[in-house]
Amino acid sequence: MLTKEVMVTNAVGLHARPATFFIQKANQFRSSIWVEKNSRRVNAKSLLGVLSLGITKDTVIRIVADGPDEQLAIDELEALIQSNFAE
């Protein structure tokens, strides 16, 4: 199991369109992936789960991955967030 803390810096946070991109990327991996904000953990492959965290600009989240491609999943999700979802 791997974890990585990442700051969400795009203007709208993980809301609607960016959350959809995040979930689509998470679903490309066989590993189980979660997103944590404060003490709440949700499935990173669930739109409602991710949206329920209310992740706004400049929020630090933790990505947790467990499975055969966990390192690749963490790396690619971090890169997506750091790209500001290509906005």
N, C-alpha and C positions, 0 to 999 in steps of 0.2 A: 504494500500500500504506500502510495506517495501522496504528498500534499504540497501545495504551493500557494503562497499568498500573493494576490495581484490587486493592484488598484485600478478600478474602472474609471477612466478619465474622459470618455466621450460625453457629449453635451446632455444626453437624455438617460445615461446609465443603461442598465439592462432592462429596457422597456420596449414592448412591442417588436419593432423590426430588429434591433440588435439582439434581443432575446431569442428571436426566431433563428437568426444566424448562429448563435451560440448553441442552441439545441440541435440544429441540423449538424453542426460540427461534432458535438458530443455523440450523436447517434451513429457516426462513422466508425466508432470504436467498439470492440467487444467488451472492454473493461466496464465495470460499474463505476459511474462517475457521479459525484455529489458536489453541490455548491453550498458553502456555509457562510452565513452572515451573522455575526455575534454568536449566539448559541444555537441558532436554527440551521438545520441541514435538510436540503431537499434534493431530489433526483435531478441531475443536470439534463436529463433527457425528457423532462416534463415541463411544458410551457407554463402550465398553471403553477407548478411548484416554483419555478424560477421567478415568475412574475410576483408571486406571493411574498417574496423576500423584500420587494420594494428597493431594489438596488439603484441608487442614484449616483450622479457624478461625484467622483472623489471618494467613493466607498471602497474599503479594502474587503475583498472576499477571499475565501480559501477554496481552492479546487482540490478535491480528493478523488483519486482514481485507484482502483484495485482490479488487477487482471492482467492478461497477457500483453496488452499494449498500453499499459498505464503511463509509461514515460512519454511515449509519443502523444498520447491524449493530453497530458498536462502541457507538454511543449506547444502543441498546436492550439489549444484553447488559450493559453497565455499569449501566444503570438496574435491570435484573433483579437483579443481584448486590447493588446498594446497597439494594434493597427487602428484602433477606434472604429472597428467594424467597417473599415474602408470608406468612412464618411468623408 
